[in-house]
Amino acid sequence: MAAKDILREQLLALIDGHGAHLPFDAAVADFPDDAINRLPPNVSYTPWHLLEHIRIAQRDILDYIRNREYLAPTWPEEYWPEHDATATPEQFALTIEGFRSDRAALHELVADPATDLLSTIPNTPEHTILREVRLVGDHNAYHIGEFAILRQVMGTWPPGREE
């Protein structure tokens, strides 16, 4: 197998959540509606805030890769919901589906053999798709792990779940 194929496979595994970290779908499975907007102990944001942040950041990187008219959101205001914002169960589900949809778009982009992972994205400071996918993969893994810890602290894992 060629090195570029190995690299592509490893990036796809990172995007899809395979490896040494908890996959997104396992982290959010069976999350109770009554905990969506609950503040965990000693944390200033809710589980929904955290998932919405992950979704927004992933969407931002996808936009950065695809959109040559890209304008960066302001940090941190536009990367997180308002501190007092709440979500309905339907909005929580939309956050999860939005994350999955953008993750699928990243997967499709990386899986396409025509995508040059190492060429510089136009109008960027030498940034490549490889760099951007690594950033989103690292960011997602970090915060999905954080979400799992919040679930543990909040007691929101389903009964009988193996640790």
Summary of the structure (lengths in Angstrom):
residues: 163
radius of gyration: 16.8
end to end distance: 36.0
largest distance: 50.8
contacts: 420
relative contact order: 0.20
helix: 58%
strand: 1%
